[in-house]
């Protein structure tokens, strides 16, 4: 018997978000853009130091907030910790978006913007990246004149890996006089461009961060929102009192105190990204320019046989054939051995 409950129409009309895969442990994980080398030894040691009484307490945030704020070069009052990067995005709907109001996005992009908008009963105005994944700057500026409640811009973008320039972002900020602009910087560590220095000049600018990528803490779920203090106070009103767990706080603080591991991973990833892109192009694969820890590639007709073959060998990639076109896939920049294993199978699939 189905339950007879007063469910919101927005929930009934949408599908449940399904994670792309389970059972990934022990496989070559080039599908979720994780740090496949793992978190730092310092973060792991911090988790081991937690005792039973600490875990029985509600989390305390002051010390960790100061450490993390210093890492991002902001004041503690300009930083809000969240339960992962997804929660750092959800809070903008709770703060700014009402049913039938509208948001602005540019697709293909991170699907959670549309996901949360549908749950909120908001209208989504979606622009499109070009076939070469170029951002539509002029259409975006025109769309901002309609005063959407929130404009979400992943920069660099997922799944394309492409970067909107500093000059272009600043044009967008000037055009968004009545819109909350959320720069989703999940991958900014790999691009070298961040909007954090601009928050003092733009009270409508919010930066979403995550510790799931470069810091290798995806399993602990820690994110952050950075903005001017007065603007961030509005967002704080929509947050629960204890959004982040003690283990995530301890591991993140330790990881950024000993930041050499994070810095080495970023440096190695950027180097490997260039090498892997060159290797794919040498094999006739179209690869889009990337400023992330992954690349978007069009394997063309080879994808039909390559993708199942990779899965058989335990090498996971993010097949984007259904939404971007046959042969498209997003591939995380893993370790050299992981990437070479993929290339060997590609060579045999010619």
C-alpha angles and dihedrals in degrees: 000000000000116000115253102221134150095250119178115256091234090060095046092051098053136067124245113260107250122202109237096240148356131198093053099139113115094019130104099268108207094140110077101041092244124157096261092194089065133232124311123280087241091060091048092049090051090055091050090053093060111105134203095263093051090052089050090059127082110252122270116212111186100089096041092045091055092049094047093043089054089051091056092040094240135116118265089246088059093057130077119184118218140186096266130316091289090061089049087062098040093058091066090062091050090049106039112010125085128180112287093011113118141238131197126228137159117226146250087049143117105324096218092080091063091037094058092041091056092049090050091050091240127149116246121216106196126193121190135236112231123256087269090048096252116159114246097233101171095046089049092053090050091048091052089059086070087066103235113195093239135010113203117201120176104207110212090025128236122244098012097049090216125140130224108220125247091248092051093048090051090052088053091050092052090050094048098071094144100030134085105237113208115195105198102209100179088134102029091111087072097046102047091224122110134165093214094104089058100057093093091058097041117050089183093059121103126179120208116204136181137197091206097092121038094016092050095226101124091129092059097050109224127161138154144210119216123194145129109303096246092049094045091054088067091054092047089063089066095051128093117239097252109031098149127056126232095245092057091049093050095047095046093048091050093045094054094042086058094038097160091092092054092045092049092050092051092048094047093045093053090049093047091045090061093045095047092046089053092048092051093047090049086058092052097259117142108232123187119224108268134200092178140077089267140048131224110223136183107215091178118201091349090069092074092067099023099059096054089044091054091049091051089054093049095253110135122203130164107259108209097177093116097057107021102032141280112308098021119132138163113224124195117226099244130168121311092256092051093050093045090053089056092048092052091056090045090054091052091050095062 
